[in-house]
Amino acid sequence: MSDDLHVALATTLQRLRTDRGLTGAALADRSGVSRAMISRIENGDVQPTASLLGRLSAALGITLSELIASAERGERRLARREEQPVWTDPDTGYTRRAVSPTSDGRLELVEVHLPPGARVSFPAEAYTFTHHQIWVMEGTLEFREGETVHVLDGGDCLRLGPAAPCEFHNPGEKECRYLVAVTRRAP
């Protein structure tokens, strides 16, 4: 992650928390992330992992894509590849590109590159207000949805069921590349 995006993400998290009238302690209670870690993230002292950002964005009522895009860019209709925000998880090397021009529409497209052996987990809360479909473009993805494990190869597409804790795992020796299409659930 670039230093600019790192700082923008810290500022955006703090702004979203305060806009919602949440204290650090309240966000900690909602997300299960410690108050100290939230403070360190908001101060730009640490680069948060995908799992941490997933828990925080869910507690704030937004998707991870919305959080990253909010930190990176404003409203627009065209997103050229070189302008699309890319974020890399410092723990796993998981890389996500926000393909969609803006994150406040009904549909978000996210391209993900998952290194061999990498695992990224998200809590059920990250899926409670959205629908997801995962389309594997290259490699193999082992996707755990609650107690169910789906093994997806290039060309396979999965529509997620009811909200459950999920884990993305690349069991192969080559990078796995997949696209996630996200839409908001009707209120």
ROPATI-234282 format. One record per residue: x, y, z of N, C-alpha, C, O in turn. Coordinates in steps of 0.05 Angstrom, whole numbers, padded with zeros to 5 digits, always signed. Layout:
XYZXYZXYZXYZ/...
//
This chain:
+00017-00023+00000+00000+00000+00000+00018+00025+00000+00038+00025+00014/+00011+00044-00016+00027+00069-00017+00024+00084+00009+00004+00080+00023/+00044+00100+00015+00042+00117+00040+00018+00135+00039+00005+00140+00059/+00012+00146+00015-00011+00164+00012-00037+00150+00019-00054+00160+00033/-00040+00125+00008-00065+00110+00014-00066+00102+00043-00087+00101+00056/-00043+00095+00054-00041+00088+00083-00051+00111+00100-00068+00107+00118/-00042+00135+00095-00051+00159+00110-00081+00165+00104-00096+00171+00123/-00089+00163+00079-00117+00168+00072-00136+00148+00085-00158+00155+00094/-00127+00123+00087-00143+00102+00100-00147+00108+00129-00169+00105+00140/-00125+00117+00142-00126+00124+00171-00146+00147+00175-00163+00146+00193/-00144+00167+00159-00162+00191+00161-00191+00183+00155-00209+00192+00169/-00195+00167+00135-00222+00158+00127-00235+00142+00149-00258+00147+00155/-00221+00124+00161-00232+00108+00183-00241+00126+00206-00263+00122+00217/-00224+00144+00213-00230+00163+00235-00255+00180+00228-00272+00184+00244/-00256+00190+00203-00279+00206+00194-00304+00190+00194-00325+00199+00204/-00304+00166+00184-00328+00149+00183-00337+00142+00212-00362+00142+00217/-00319+00137+00229-00326+00131+00257-00340+00155+00270-00361+00152+00282/-00328+00178+00267-00339+00202+00280-00365+00211+00266-00383+00220+00280/-00367+00208+00240-00392+00215+00226-00415+00198+00236-00438+00207+00235/-00409+00174+00245-00430+00156+00255-00434+00160+00285-00450+00145+00298/-00420+00179+00297-00423+00184+00325-00412+00163+00343-00421+00159+00365/-00392+00148+00333-00381+00126+00349-00355+00135+00362-00338+00148+00350/-00352+00126+00386-00326+00130+00400-00308+00106+00391-00318+00087+00379/-00283+00108+00397-00265+00085+00391-00274+00060+00406-00272+00038+00395/-00283+00064+00431-00293+00041+00447-00318+00028+00434-00320+00004+00434/-00336+00045+00424-00360+00035+00411-00354+00019+00386-00365-00002+00381/-00335+00030+00370-00327+00015+00346-00313-00011+00353-00316-00031+00340/-00297-00010+00375-00284-00034+00384-00305-00056+00392-00302-00079+00385/-00326-00047+00406-00347-00066+00414-00361-00078+00390-00366-00102+00389/-00367-00061+00370-00381-00070+00346-00364-00089+00329-00374-00108+00317/-00338-00083+00327-00321-00097+00308-00305-00120+00320-00297-00138+00305/-00302-00120+00346-00285-00140+00358-00255-00134+00355-00238-00151+00361/-00249-00110+00346-00221-00101+00343-00215-00084+00368-00231-00067+00375/-00192-00088+00380-00186-00073+00405-00185-00043+00400-00178-00033+00379/-00192-00029+00421-00192+00001+00420-00163+00010+00414-00160+00029+00399/-00143-00003+00426-00116+00005+00421-00108+00002+00391-00095+00019+00380/-00117-00020+00379-00111-00025+00351-00125-00004+00333-00113+00006+00314/-00150+00002+00339-00164+00022+00324-00150+00049+00325-00147+00063+00305/-00140+00056+00349-00125+00081+00352-00100+00080+00336-00093+00100+00323/-00086+00058+00336-00061+00056+00321-00066+00058+00291-00050+00070+00276/-00088+00046+00281-00095+00048+00253-00102+00077+00246-00093+00087+00226/-00119+00089+00262-00128+00117+00257-00105+00137+00258-00105+00157+00245/-00085+00131+00274-00061+00148+00276-00041+00142+00254-00021+00156+00252/-00046+00121+00238-00028+00114+00216-00003+00100+00226+00017+00099+00211/-00004+00089+00250+00020+00075+00261+00023+00047+00250+00046+00037+00250/+00001+00035+00241+00003+00007+00230-00013+00006+00204-00031+00021+00200/-00005-00013+00188-00020-00020+00164-00039-00043+00171-00030-00065+00177/-00065-00038+00171-00084-00059+00179-00085-00081+00158-00081-00077+00135/-00091-00105+00168-00094-00128+00150-00122-00128+00138-00139-00112+00146/-00126-00145+00118-00152-00148+00105-00173-00156+00125-00196-00146+00125/-00166-00175+00143-00186-00184+00163-00194-00161+00181-00218-00158+00187/-00175-00145+00190-00182-00123+00208-00199-00102+00193-00219-00093+00204/-00192-00096+00169-00208-00076+00154-00235-00087+00148-00255-00072+00148/-00238-00113+00143-00264-00125+00139-00281-00123+00163-00305-00117+00161/-00270-00128+00187-00285-00125+00212-00293-00096+00217-00316-00091+00225/-00275-00078+00212-00281-00049+00217-00302-00039+00197-00320-00025+00205/-00298-00046+00171-00318-00036+00152-00346-00047+00157-00365-00033+00155/-00347-00073+00165-00373-00084+00171-00386-00070+00195-00410-00065+00195/-00370-00064+00215-00380-00050+00239-00390-00022+00232-00407-00010+00245/-00378-00010+00211-00386+00017+00202-00409+00016+00182-00419+00037+00173/-00417-00009+00173-00440-00012+00155-00433-00007+00126-00450+00000+00110/-00407-00012+00119-00399-00008+00091-00382-00032+00083-00373-00048+00100/-00378-00035+00057-00361-00057+00047-00332-00048+00049-00325-00025+00050/-00314-00068+00048-00286-00063+00047-00279-00046+00022-00262-00028+00024/-00291-00052+00000-00287-00036-00025-00294-00007-00021-00280+00011-00029/-00317-00002-00008-00326+00025-00003-00306+00040+00015-00300+00063+00010/-00296+00026+00035-00276+00038+00053-00251+00046+00038-00241+00069+00041/-00240+00028+00022-00215+00034+00008-00220+00055-00014-00204+00073-00017/-00242+00053-00028-00248+00073-00049-00253+00100-00037-00245+00120-00049/-00266+00101-00014-00271+00127-00001-00244+00140+00007-00242+00165+00006/-00225+00124+00014-00199+00135+00021-00183+00144-00004-00166+00162-00002/-00190+00132-00026-00173+00137-00050-00185+00157-00070-00170+00173-00082/-00211+00158-00073-00222+00174-00095-00250+00183-00090-00264+00174-00072/-00259+00202-00107-00286+00212-00105-00304+00200-00126-00299+00178-00136/-00325+00214-00133-00345+00206-00152-00334+00208-00181-00324+00229-00188/-00338+00187-00196-00331+00188-00225-00344+00164-00239-00351+00144-00226/-00346+00166-00265-00359+00144-00281-00339+00126-00295-00346+00104-00302/-00315+00136-00299-00295+00120-00313-00271+00116-00295-00260+00135-00283/-00262+00091-00292-00239+00085-00276-00218+00071-00293-00221+00047-00299/-00199+00086-00302-00177+00073-00318-00160+00056-00300-00157+00062-00276/-00149+00035-00311-00134+00016-00295-00114+00029-00277-00111+00023-00253/-00099+00048-00288-00078+00061-00272-00089+00079-00250-00074+00087-00232/-00114+00085-00250-00127+00101-00230-00142+00085-00209-00150+00096-00188/-00145+00059-00214-00160+00042-00195-00143+00037-00170-00120+00028-00172/-00155+00042-00147-00140+00037-00122-00133+00008-00118-00149-00010-00121/-00108+00003-00111-00098-00024-00105-00089-00024-00076-00074-00006-00067/-00098-00044-00061-00090-00046-00033-00079-00074-00029-00090-00094-00039/-00057-00076-00014-00044-00102-00008-00044-00107+00022-00036-00090+00037/-00053-00130+00029-00053-00139+00057-00024-00143+00066-00010-00159+00054/-00015-00129+00086+00013-00132+00094+00020-00160+00105+00044-00167+00105/+00001-00175+00114+00006-00201+00125+00008-00223+00104+00025-00241+00106/-00011-00223+00084-00013-00245+00066-00004-00239+00037+00001-00258+00022/-00002-00214+00031+00005-00206+00003-00020-00206-00015-00018-00201-00039/-00044-00211-00003-00069-00210-00017-00072-00182-00028-00069-00162-00014/-00078-00180-00054-00080-00154-00067-00108-00151-00079-00118-00169-00092/-00120-00128-00074-00147-00123-00085-00147-00096-00100-00136-00076-00090/-00159-00097-00123-00161-00073-00140-00191-00066-00142-00207-00083-00150/-00198-00042-00134-00225-00032-00136-00230-00024-00165-00222-00002-00173/-00242-00042-00181-00245-00038-00210-00267-00017-00216-00264-00001-00234/-00288-00017-00201-00311+00001-00206-00303+00030-00204-00287+00037-00187/-00315+00047-00220-00308+00076-00220-00315+00089-00193-00301+00108-00185/-00335+00080-00180-00343+00092-00155-00355+00070-00137-00365+00050-00147/-00354+00074-00111-00363+00053-00093-00391+00058-00082-00401+00042-00066/-00404+00079-00091-00431+00085-00079-00454+00076-00097-00477+00083-00091/-00448+00061-00118-00469+00051-00135-00479+00025-00124-00472+00016-00102/-00497+00012-00139-00508-00013-00131-00490-00037-00135-00492-00057-00121/-00470-00034-00153-00452-00056-00160-00423-00048-00156-00415-00026-00165/-00408-00065-00144-00379-00061-00141-00365-00085-00153-00373-00108-00148/-00343-00080-00168-00327-00101-00178-00299-00099-00166-00288-00077-00165/-00289-00121-00156-00263-00121-00143-00247-00144-00154-00255-00167-00154/-00223-00138-00164-00205-00159-00174-00185-00166-00152-00173-00148-00139/-00182-00191-00146-00165-00200-00124-00143-00219-00135-00148-00236-00152/-00119-00216-00125-00097-00234-00130-00089-00246-00103-00081-00231-00084/-00092-00272-00100-00086-00286-00076-00061-00304-00079-00062-00323-00095/-00039-00297-00065-00015-00313-00069-00018-00342-00060-00036-00348-00045/-00001-00359-00071-00002-00388-00063+00000-00391-00032+00017-00379-00019/-00018-00407-00022-00018-00413+00007-00032-00392+00024-00036-00398+00048/-00038-00369+00013-00050-00348+00029-00078-00354+00038-00093-00368+00024/-00085-00344+00062-00112-00347+00073-00121-00319+00083-00106-00306+00097/-00145-00312+00076-00157-00286+00085-00185-00292+00095-00201-00303+00081/-00190-00284+00120-00216-00290+00132-00232-00264+00138-00220-00243+00143/-00258-00266+00136-00276-00244+00141-00299-00254+00159-00308-00276+00156/-00308-00237+00178-00330-00246+00195-00357-00245+00180-00359-00232+00159/-00377-00259+00191-00404-00259+00178-00414-00231+00175-00429-00225+00155/-00408-00213+00193-00418-00185+00191-00410-00171+00166-00423-00152+00157/-00388-00180+00153-00379-00167+00129-00397-00174+00105-00395-00162+00084/-00415-00193+00109-00433-00202+00088-00462-00198+00094-00479-00205+00077/-00469-00185+00116-00497-00183+00124-00513-00164+00107-00538-00168+00104/-00501-00144+00095-00516-00124+00080-00509-00124+00050-00515-00105+00036/-00496-00146+00041-00489-00148+00013-00493-00176+00001-00495-00195+00016/-00495-00177-00025-00495-00202-00041-00467-00203-00054-00457-00183-00063/-00455-00227-00055-00429-00231-00068-00430-00253-00088-00444-00274-00084/-00416-00250-00110-00410-00271-00129-00380-00271-00133-00368-00250-00136/-00368-00294-00134-00339-00297-00138-00335-00312-00164-00345-00335-00167/-00320-00300-00182-00314-00313-00208-00284-00316-00209-00269-00297-00210/-00275-00341-00210-00246-00347-00211-00237-00345-00240-00248-00358-00257/-00217-00329-00244-00206-00325-00271-00182-00342-00276-00178-00353-00298/-00165-00346-00256-00141-00362-00258-00135-00376-00232-00139-00363-00210/-00125-00400-00232-00117-00414-00208-00140-00428-00195-00161-00433-00207/-00136-00435-00170-00155-00450-00154-00160-00434-00128-00142-00425-00115/-00186-00432-00121-00194-00419-00096-00209-00438-00080-00229-00450-00089/-00201-00442-00055-00216-00457-00035-00230-00437-00018-00217-00422-00003/-00256-00436-00020-00272-00416-00006-00289-00429+00015-00306-00446+00009/-00284-00422+00040-00300-00433+00062-00321-00413+00069-00316-00389+00075/-00346-00422+00069-00370-00406+00075-00384-00420+00098-00399-00438+00094/-00378-00410+00123-00388-00424+00146-00374-00451+00148-00350-00452+00149/-00390-00472+00148-00379-00499+00149-00375-00512+00122-00363-00534+00119/-00384-00498+00101-00383-00509+00074-00358-00499+00059-00351-00476+00061/-00344-00518+00046-00320-00511+00031-00326-00515+00001-00335-00537-00007/-00321-00494-00015-00324-00495-00044-00296-00494-00056-00281-00476-00049/-00290-00512-00074-00265-00511-00089-00272-00501-00117-00286-00514-00132/-00261-00478-00124-00267-00465-00149-00242-00463-00167-00221-00456-00157/-00245-00471-00192-00223-00469-00211-00230-00447-00232-00252-00437-00232/-00211-00441-00249-00214-00421-00269-00241-00424-00284-00246-00445-00295/-00256-00403-00286-00282-00403-00299-00306-00408-00281-00328-00402-00288/-00301-00419-00257-00323-00425-00238-00332-00400-00225-00317-00381-00220/-00359-00399-00220-00371-00375-00207-00389-00385-00184-00405-00403-00188/-00387-00372-00161-00402-00380-00137-00418-00355-00127-00407-00334-00125/-00443-00359-00122-00460-00339-00109-00461-00347-00079-00469-00369-00073/-00453-00328-00062-00453-00334-00033-00482-00336-00023-00500-00324-00033/-00484-00353-00002-00510-00357+00011-00513-00337+00034-00502-00315+00033/-00529-00345+00054-00533-00327+00077-00506-00320+00090-00487-00335+00089/-00506-00297+00103-00482-00287+00116-00470-00308+00135-00484-00319+00152/-00444-00313+00132-00430-00332+00149-00400-00323+00149-00392-00309+00131/-00385-00332+00169-00356-00326+00169-00345-00340+00144-00352-00363+00137/-00327-00326+00130-00316-00336+00105-00285-00335+00105-00273-00318+00117/-00273-00354+00090-00244-00354+00087-00238-00359+00057-00248-00378+00046/-00220-00343+00046-00210-00346+00019-00182-00360+00023-00166-00349+00038/-00177-00382+00009-00152-00396+00012-00143-00405-00016-00158-00416-00032/-00117-00400-00022-00105-00409-00047-00089-00434-00040-00067-00431-00029/-00099-00458-00046-00084-00482-00039-00063-00490-00060-00047-00508-00056/-00063-00475-00082-00045-00482-00104-00017-00470-00101-00010-00457-00082/+00000-00475-00122+00027-00466-00122+00030-00441-00140+00051-00429-00141/+00008-00432-00152+00007-00408-00169-00013-00389-00157-00031-00396-00143/-00009-00364-00164-00028-00343-00155-00056-00349-00165-00060-00360-00187/-00076-00343-00149-00104-00345-00156-00114-00317-00161-00111-00299-00145/-00127-00313-00184-00139-00287-00191-00169-00291-00194-00178-00308-00209/-00184-00274-00180-00213-00276-00182-00226-00249-00180-00214-00229-00171/-00251-00248-00189-00266-00223-00189-00289-00227-00169-00303-00248-00170/-00294-00207-00152-00317-00208-00134-00336-00185-00143-00328-00162-00145/-00361-00193-00147-00382-00174-00154-00399-00171-00128-00409-00191-00117/-00402-00147-00119-00417-00141-00094-00440-00122-00100-00436-00102-00113/-00463-00129-00090-00486-00111-00091-00497-00109-00063-00495-00127-00047/-00510-00087-00057-00522-00082-00031-00549-00097-00030-00564-00098-00050/-00555-00108-00007-00582-00120-00002-00602-00098+00001-00595-00076+00011/-00626-00103-00007-00647-00083-00003-00652-00078+00026-00651-00097+00042/-00656-00053+00035-00660-00048+00063-00686-00060+00075-00691-00057+00098/
//
